[in-house]
Structures are given as structure tokens and as C-alpha cells.
């Protein structure tokens, strides 16, 4: 049998006006961990959708050779029957169903014409044991953390007798510990004979786990690098991805004097009625004009809850103590609209769920947070709206044919730019960026970082929440560390290190 479990030969896939894949060749050795990298829009996910049957045979040209045989997959179930299973970044689990129901959803264990629930529960427990998840199979999926939900997805794949497992951005929503656990599991699956294809933008993970790295750029195969022959450096991968040298992932900005305090929290204490407990306790932070302040901490430390409670979320959180000041004036936002009017904006970590309206176009999404600025009489000045959207599209380099492009069809990096453009048009003094580069490639990250530098140079204040510690260290002027809803440390950028931050992050 061939050393290659998969060969994709001269795959070409076109959409109206766009050639997404252009004669792509992609070979995967049996039993290896093969990482597929490239900028957003390079064609990685499209290639995997061709492989898995999401884009059926006949909608593309070229051949898929799997286990030495040419395959003509018409639907996902065809590829799954051959042992090819794909897990997407947006998990395909049903929150209200139990773990065992999710694992065998769509390929139920039957006894006659009925589902054999006893055998289903027993088999589900076996699958959970294989992925190292100690949980009751009858527990509802919604009660699991994101990292454990990811394990349920892999258990679901194992229940289908997976031979080739495709993981699309598997650690994008995970904290450091959950990410490391998942990478260890992928190594264990390799030892058990499962071949893995992993798509990721986290280059540190790629270099740590890959046997082979294939780079796509603009829908074409650029190169494949054998990590077993030599050490592959991040800088080499970046060069192939973006087509140029990038000396520093974090662009430098000119040193400047910070202005007065733009936002300050004093003894900020918040209660969560759903969890029935205090989630923030006497938090004290501030950010000055022209400053980037990072907020770091492990998952569950309270970072996003801090941002949302500042932004005025009365239906979700209850303020039980503390004060918020904007430009020295005490404020009390009972609704996000009040926060926006006072010059505070929040870029959500969940751009698809909470940050953007995917079925609407770039123009609509850019102007929605500040429509009052476009009103003339009782109607919106559409010509001015078009001018505004085009201006932001050009100034922050949103890559799309026009502002009429639906946001749901954009790459992750360009979606994030639209979300930032929306809040820039609201003219905030303080911008909270929650996971600003989650799920976007290194080239798009650089553009986001450059935009952040431009905004603070113009006098804006930025609070950046990020799970990526190197990002916080690379971009912040000053940073706070959180643990269990409290601030456990404050560091100037020049004094900060990964070791110092992690020591503060695990304090209780």
C-alpha cells in the first residue's frame, strides 16, 4: 500500500468571479500530522470541503486519490464511510442534547428499528475514555466548556472509525491549557494510527506538532516542508504564506507621551444572576489617551465579563459595587447605547455571533452602530453612507469586490476589519478589543496590529483582551493580569515576561 493515504491532484474550484483553488496538489503520508497553513482566503477550508464532499464531485476539477483509489464523493456521508471526518472551527454539536446523543447523532446504533440507547451510552463512554474526557455521557453538551466540547467532537469522529481526521482551527477558541491538551490528544491519535490534517493560524502550535507543513497562497500550493528532516522556523512559514519577509510580527510604533486617563474602574464588582455568584471583585484598572492596555488571564478569569459589564449589559450582569469614570466623569451605563454615546466601543470576541450581521453587506455593517450621523430629516442619506463605507474599506484595506459584498462571504481577517470599521465610525475615545486576532492569519494580524498603532497615535485608548500571551506582550504598553475575577498584577511592557504573567494568572 502507498506511503500516502491521500493525494489531491490538480484540484481547481471556482466560484462566480473567483478561482478559489488553482491546480492544487496536496499529499498526506499515512499516520502523519500534516498541517495546512496560509492566509485567510488562501483556499485551505475550500480544499478540505472538496475532500470531505461538502463540494461534491463534479463541482471541481482534479482527482482525489484515497488509499490508492480515485474517489467521487457526492456528500459528506460518502467520505465518512471511507473514514474521512472533518471537525470545523464552529462545533457541530446540539447544546440541549446529551454527550452520548451528540456522539452518535446521524449514525445511531440500532436494535431492529429502534435506537439501542444502552449500547449507545456504553459506546459513548468508550469514546470519551479514548479522548480522555471524564464526564457523564448523559450530561448536556451545553454544560461543558469549549475545550471539552472539542473533545466530544473528536469522540464523535472516533465513533465513525476515523482514519483521516481533519481539524479546522481546533484551538482557536481554547485557552493555553486546553490547547495543549488537544495537541497531546492529536499526538496520541497519531500513535493509534489516525492520520491528521490540521488547519491553524497558531504557528507556535504548527511548529510544535507538524510532521509536514503545506503552504497555500492565493489558491495555489506554494510548498511542502518536512519537519522531520529539519527544524522549520516560524519566519520561514510566514515568508511562504505572505510572499515576503516579515521581520517583526508586531509592528513598532513611535514612542509618545500618554495623555490623561480616558477610562478608570474603581472597585468594580459584578454579580452574575445566571451563575448565581460574584464574577468580578473590586477590579481597579485605567487606560490613558494614546495607550494600549492589555488584559491577560486564563479562560474563566473574567476578562470578557469585565468588558461586557463596562459596556452596559444590565440583562446579563448586575453591578454590586464600584465606579466607572470616562474622562474623569462618573458614568453608569444601563445600556450599550449609552456607552457608545459616551465614547466607549466594544469589539466582540464572537464576530460572527455578536459582532456582525453576516447576511448583510459591508456598507450596512460599517454604519449600523452610528446611523444617527447619517440621518437627514427622517431618512438616511444613502450617498453619505456609501461614501463612509467606501472610505473605511479603503483606509483599513478590507479586501472585497465592493461594499455590497455580504460580510458572511468574507475571510475571517476581513470580517474583523469590518467589525473594527463599524466602531471606528462610532468615533469612540476608548476601544475595547476582545480577542482581536482570533482565527485570522499572520498577514491579517499584522494589518490589525498596524491599525491599532495608528488609532493610539491619533489619541484613541485601547483595551486589548487576548488569550495569546505573545500578542499581549508584543502590543501592550502596560498590562493587567486577571485570575478568578480579580486583578492579580500590573506590569509595564518592558518589565513583562511570559513567566511573570503566567505566575500572576494562576494566583487565586
N, C-alpha and C positions, 0 to 999 in steps of 0.2 A: 504493500500500500504506500502511496506517495507520502513524503515527509510533510506535504502541505494538505491541511484539512480543507482549505478554501483558496480558490483562485478566482478573482473577478477580473475579467479580461475586456479591455476597451469599452468600459461602461460609459455610455453617453445618455444623459437625461436632460430633456428640455422642458421648460415651462413657457407660456406665452411671453416672448420677448427676452427670455433669459435661458442661457445654456448653463444649467446648474452643475453638470458633470460633463467633462470633455475628455473622452478616451482614457478614463481612469483605469489603472492596473493596480491590483491590491492582492497580496499573497500573505496567507497566515499559516505558520507552521503548526503542526499538531502538538497540543499540550503547552503552548507558549502563552505569555501575556503580551498581547500586541496592542500598543497604544496608538490611537489615531488622533492627530493634532492638526490645528490650523485655525486661522482667524474665523470669526463669525461670518457665515456666508461662504466659507471655503468649499462646502459640499459634504462635510462629514456625516451629518444626520441624513442627508439625502441618500448617500451611498448605503448607509445601514438600512434605510427604508426600502431601497431596491433589493437588498439582500434578504430582508425578512418578509417580503411580499406585500408590504404596505403599498408600494408602487408595483403593480403586477406585471408579469411577463407580457411584453407587447407594448408597454408604455415607455420602454427604454431600449437601447441597442447594446449589444455586447453579450457576453456569456458569464453565467455563474457556475463554476465547477466546484462541487462539494463532495468530498470523499471520492474524487475521481470521476464523478458523473455530472453531466450538464443538467442543471435544474431549471424548471419553468414554473416558479411559484406564482400562483394566481391570487393567493390570500395568505394572511398570517398563519392560519392553521396548517397550511401546506408546509411552511418552513418549520413550524413547531413539531410536526410529525417526524421531521428529519433530525430533531434535536437542536434546532437553532432557536434561541429565545432572546428577545430584546427587552431590556428594562429602561424605560425612559426617565428623564430628569423629573418630570411630573408623574408621580407614582400613580399607577392604575389600580388603586385599592378603593374599596367601598367602606367608608368610615363606620357606618352603622352595622355592618356585618362583623361576625367573629373572625378571629385569625384563621380557624380551620375552613370556614366558608370562603374566605378570600383566597386561600392557598389552592383550593380545588374548584374555584369558580370557573365555569366554562369547560372543565374536564372532570366532571363529578364521578365519584366511584358509585357504580350502580349495582343493585341487587335485584335482578329482574328488571322491572320498570321503575323501581323506586331508588332513591339515593340511600346508600348504606352509611348512615351517619356514624355508627360506631366505628366502622373501619376508617371513615374519613378522619375522625378525631385521632385514632391511633396513628394513622399515616402522617397526619399533620404534626403530631408530637415528634415523630421520627425526623421529619424535615426540619423542625425547629432545633432539634439536637444537632443536626448537621451544620447549621449556621450559628450555633452557639447562643441561641436566644432562649433564656429561661423565662418562659411566660406560659400562662394557662391558655391552651388553644381556644378556649371558649371566650376569652377576653375580646371585647370590641376593639377593632383596629384604631378607632379614634382616641382610645385611651393610651396608646403607645406614643413615645417620642418619635421624631423624624428618623433618627438613626435606627431604631428598632423596626419602624415601618419599612425601611430599606431592606432589613434582614428578612422581613416577611416576603417582600418581593422576590428575593433570591431563593427563599424556601419554595415559593410558588414555581420558580424556574426549575429547581431541582426536582419538584414533583412531576415535571414534564419530561424527565430523563434527559436533561440538557447535556449536549455535547459541545456546543459552541454558544457561550454566553456573551451577549453584547450589553455593555453598561454605558449609558449615555449620561455623562456628568454625574456619576454616582455620589460624589462627595460635595456637590455644590451647596447643599443646604445643611451640611453636617458640621459640627464643631470638630476641634482637633482630635479629641479622644475617639469620637465616633468614626471619624475619617480613618484614623489609624487602625481601629478595629476592623473596618471594612476592607482596608488594604490587606490586612493579615488574613482575612477570610478568603480574599481572592487568591492569595498565595496557597492557602490550604486547598482550594478548589483545583488549582493547577496541579498540586501533588496528587489529587484524586483522579487526574486525567481530563479535567474540564479545560478546554481552550477558552481564553477570554480575549475579547476585543473591548478596550476601554477608551472612551472619548473623554477628554478632560482638558480644562484650561489651566489646571494647577500643575505647573511644570516641576515643582519640587516632588510631587507625587509621581509624575511620569518618570522622572529620572530614578526614583527610588524603586519602582516596581516593574518597569518595562523590560522585556527581552528584546523586543523590536519596536521601533518608533517610525511610523509613516507620516509624512507631512503632506497635507493637501493645501493648495493655494489657488484661488480663483477657479475651482472646479477641476483642477488637474493635479496629478501626482508629481510632487517635487522630488522626493527621495524617500528611501527607507534606510534607517540606521540600526545597525546591530549592536545592542547594548551589552551583549555577551562577549563581543570581540574587544571593545574598548569602552572607556567611560565617556558618556555623552553629556556634555555640559549644557546648561540652560541657554547660554548665549548662542550656541550653535543651533539649537532648535528654533529660537526666536528669529535668527537670521534667515532660516529657511521659511519660516511662517510668514514673515512680513517682507521678505525680499531685500532686506537691508540690515546693516549693523545697528544695534541699539546698545549704546554704551551704558546707559543707566535707565532702568525700568521706571524709576521715579524722577521726573524732571525737576531740576533745581530751579529755585526762584530767587530773585534778588532779595537780600535782607532789607527789611524795612521796619520802621517803628510801629508798634501796635497802637491803636487808638484807645478810646475809653471803653469801659465794659459795656458790651452790647446786650448781653443776657446774663442773668445771675439767678441761681436757685439757692435758697436758704432753707435748710432743714426740711427738704421736700419729702413728704411721707404719703404713701398711696396704699389704699386697700383695694383688693380685687374681690368683688362680691361673688364671682363665679367660683374662684378657688377658695373663697372664704378665709383669706389670710392677707396679712400685710406683705406687699411685694417690693416696696421701696421704703427705706427707713433713713430719715434725716440725711438726705443727699445734698451736698453742697458743691456746686460747680459754677464756673463762669467762663465766658469767652469774650475776648476783646475784638474790636474792629480790626480787620485785616489778619486775623489769626485762624489757623486750623487747629482745633482741639479734637484729639482722638479719644474715643471711649472703647476700652477693651475689656474682655472678660469672657469666661466660658459660657456655653449655652445655658440659659436659665439664670444668668446673673442679674437680669433685669434691664438690659440695655434698651431693647425696643420698647419695653413698658415705660421706661423713663421718657423716651421720645414722644410716645403717644400721649402720655399724661400731660406733658408740657403743651402739646399741640391742641389740647382741649377735647378730651374724649369722655364726656360725662356718662355715656351709656355703658361704658366698659369699666372705668376705674373711678374710685371715689377718693378725692383728696382729703386726707385727715389731718394734715399739718404742713406747715411750710409756706414759703412765699416765692413768687416769681417776679422778677424785675426785667423790664425791657428798657434800655437806655436810662436806667436809674428810676423808672416809674413802675410802681407796683401794679401788676395786672392780674386778672383772674379770668381765664378763658373758659367759657362754658360750652363753646362750640368751635370747631376748626375755623369757621368763617371769621370769628373774632380774632383768632391767632393770625390769620392771613392779613387781615386789615391792619394789625399792629406790626406787621413786617416779619412774621415767623412763617417759614415754609418747611414742609417735611416730605422728603423723597422716600417713599416706602421701599422696604426690602422686597416686597412682593409686587414687582412692577406689573405683572400680568393680572394678578387678582385684585389689587387695590390701587395701583398707580396709574393705570391706563385703561382706556375703553378700546379693546382690541378690534372691535368691529367698526370703529370709526377711523377716520383718516388722520394724517399728521396735523392738518390745519385745525380740526376740531379739538384734538388732544392738546395742542400747544396753547390754545386760547381759553380753554374751559375754566381755568382757575381765576381768571380776571376778565370775565366778559363785560363787566361794568365799564371797563376802559374803552370798549368798542361800541357802546350804545350811543346812538344818536336819536333823540326823541324816544320813540317806543320800539325801535328796531336796531339790530346790529348792523354796523357798517361793514358789509362783506368785503368791499375792496380793501379797507384797512386791515381786516382780519387776514386776508390773503397776503398783504404786504408784511404783516407781523410774522406769519408762519414762514414765509419765504426768507425773511431776514434771519430768523433763528436757524432755519435749515442750512443756510449758507454759513453763518457765523460759527456754528459749532459742528459743522461738517456732518450733517445727517445724510447718510448715503441712501437715496431713494430716487426713483424717476421723477416724482413730483410730490407736492404736499397733499395731493389727492390719494396717495398710496395708503392703504389700510395699515394701521400700526401692527396688527396681528401678523402681517406678512414680512415684517422687518426682522433683521437679526437681533439677537439679544443686546448687543452693544448699541445699535441704533435705536432700539426701543428705550434704552436707558437715557440716551441723549434727548429723546422726545420728552421723557418724564422730567428731565432737568430743565429743558426749554420751557415746559409748562410753568414751572415755579420761577424761572428767571423772569418770565413775563409778568408774574405777580409782584415783581420788584421787592423781594424780601431784604431785610437787613441781616437776618440770621437764617442760614440754610442748614437744616439737619439732613445729612445723607446717611441713610441706613443701608448698609451693605451695598455701596455704590457700584462695585465692580463684580458682584456675584454673577457667575455664569457667563462672563464675557471674556474674549480673548485678550492676549497681551497687547496687541496693537490698539484695540479699542480702550483698554485700560489706560494706556499712555495718553490717549486723547482726553479721557475723563480727568486724569490727574492734571494735565495741562490746563484744562478748563477750570478746575478747582483753583489752581495757582493764579489764573487770570482774574477770577472773581475776587479772591482775597487781595490781590494787588489793587483792585478797584475799590476796596474798602469793605467788602462783604465779610461777614463772620461765618465760619463753617464749623459745625459739629459733625464729626465723622465717626459712625459706628461701624466696626468691621470685625469679622471673625478671623481675618487674615492678619496675623501679627506683623509680618514683614511690611504689609501695606500701612498699618498704623505707624510703625516706626519710620517708614520711608516718607510719609506725607505730613505727619503732625508736627506742629511747633511745640505742643505740650500735650500730655495725655493723662487721662484718669483711668484707673483700673477698678472694675466692679466685681463684687462677689456676693451672692445671696442678697441682692437688693441694697447693698451699701457700697460706698466708695472706700476702697482699701488702700489706695495710694495715688499719688500725683507725681508725675515726672516731667522734667523738661526733655525735649527730644535728644539733646546732646548727652543727657545722663541716662537715657533709657537703653535697655538691652532686653533680649528675649528672656533671659534668665530672671532679671528683676521683675519683669511684667508677669511672668508665669508664677513667680513666688507670691506676688500680690493677688493674683487671680484665684489661687486656691486657698486663700485665707478665709476663715469662717468666723 
